[in-house]
């Protein structure tokens, strides 16, 4: 009997929503990413009320250790840090995504806790202030996408990085994949929920 890939359901959901490969390219998740809203965990790909997204969500990370996390004696050092990016690939609408990948949030230095159901620790302030979803009236469904990157050792955003610019123009001209490539970050997880613009 073949072994089931625990990430196959995540990959299938991302592919069905055309986030893989259209938005973030093709990649194989190696970490589970959960988004905690005030009412509880957001089911992958579920439509959530706009009111649930006003405050920054809490982030839960469950990832297998990398080679760098294991010492000579095989003990996990638990030193892996992660960067999370949240963006809207359907801005201002899926029909005309002229600001595709509008950046809503970037957090660096996230550390998973020993409890796989507990939110990750955030030792540093978010690189940019959380901007809650605000789909324009009549714009339909938006796929608010969260991407998790494994950071290289001693990672920090360079001075002058566009992610530190909170302006609307800087948020509009953003690309999650290029952000990861430019900073030596490895994409390891993704999640999304749907929010509908008011009619």
N, C-alpha and C positions, 0 to 999 in steps of 0.2 A: 504494500500500500504506500503510495507516494506521500511524502511529508507535505503538509500545507504550509505555505508561506504566510506568516502572521500579518504581513503587510499587504497581502493581495487584495483585501477588501478596501483598504485605503487607496491603493493604486487604482482599483476599478472605479471607485467613486470620483477620484480626481480625473480619470480618463473620461468617464461618462459626462462630467461637467465641462470637458474640454480644457481643463486647467493643465493637464498633461495631454498632449505636448504643446498646445497652442500658447499657453501663458508662461509656463516655467520650463518648457522643454521636457525631455525625457530624463527621468532619474528614478532610482530605486530607493524608496524610503528605508532608513535603518533606525529610525526613532519614531515613537508615537508622540503626537502633539495633541493635547486636549485644550480646548478653550472654555474657561469657566465664566459663565454669565451670572448675573444676580440670581436667576432662578435655577442655576445648576449647569452641568456640562452641555455645551451645544453639540447636538448630534451632527456628525459629519454630513454636510450638504443640506441640512434642514433650514427651512425658512424661519427666521426669528423676528420678533417685533422690534421695530426701531427703538422703542423705549428700553429694551434690554441692552442696547449698545452705547448708551450715553456715557457710562463710565468705562475706564479701561478694564478689559477682562483680566482675569488671572490666568496664568499659563502653567500647564502641567506637562512635564517632559519625562518620558520613559525611554531610555536608550541603553543599548548594550555598550559596555566599555570598549574603547578603541585600544589599539596596541599601546598607544602613549599613556593610557590610564593604568597599565599593568606593570608592576615593578618586577625586578629580577626574581623575586620569590613568588610571583603570581598574585600578589595582593593588589586589589584595586586602590589606586591613589585618589580617585574621585576628584580630579583636578580639571575635568573638561568643563569648558564654558561654552555658552551658546548665544547666538544673536537671533533675534526674532524680528521679522519684518511683516507688517500688515499693509495691504494695498488693495485697491479696487481696479480690476482689469476692465471694468465696464463703465468707466467714467468718461463723459457724463451719462452715457447710456450704452447698452450692449449694441444697439443699432448703429451708433456713431461714437465709438470709443476713442475720441480724439485726445483724451488725457489718460489713455490706457496705462494701468499700473500706478494710478494716483496713490502716492505714499501717505498712509495714515499714521504709521507708528514704526519706530525702530528702537529696539532695546538691545543693548550689548551686555555681556557678562552674566547672563542667566546661568544659575547653577541648580541642577535637579536636587531634590532632597532625598533622604534615605527612604521616605515614604512615597511610593510611586503614585499615590493619589493626591499628594499635597502639592500646592503651587510651588513653582521654582522660586529660588531666592534671587533677588535683584539687588546686587551690591552697589550699583551705580545708578544715577538718574537715567531715565530714557534719553537716548540721543536726541530725540525731538519729541515735543509734546504730543500726546495722543489727540488725534482729531477724529471724533466719532463719525460713523457713517452718516451721510446726509444725501441720499439719492434724490436727485431733482424730481419734482412733481411730474408724473406721467412717464418717467424713464424706465419703468418696468423693474425686473429683477436684477440685482447686482450680486456678483459672486465675491464677497469680501474674503480675500485669500491671506492666509498666514503661512509664512515659510520659515523654517528653522534651519539655521546654519551652525555647523560645528566650527568654533573659532580655533585658529592656530594659537600656540602658547604666547602669552603676554600681548594679546590683541587689544588694540584700542583704535577708534576711528581717528584718522589723521586730521590734524588741524586744517580747517577749511573744507572738510568733506561736505558734500551737498546734503547729506543726511542731518547735519547740524543746522541747516537753514530751514526755519519753520515757515517760510513764505509759501504762498499758494503756488507761485510760479515754479519754485524749486520742487515742490511736491508733485506738480504736474509732469515735470521732465525727469522722470525716474524710471529705473528698470531694475527689478529685483535680481535677475540673473547676472546682469552686468555688475551690479553692486557686489554680489558674491565673488565674481571672478576678479574684480579690481582689488578686493581686499583679502584674497587668499582664503575665503570661507568655503566650506564644503556643505552643500545642501543635503540635509539628512531627513527632513520631515516637512509635511505640509498638511494644512487643514483649511476648511472654508465653511462659511455659512452664507445663507441668502437673506437679503433684505430687499423689500419691495418699495419702490418709490410710491408716494401717495398718488392716487388717481385724480 
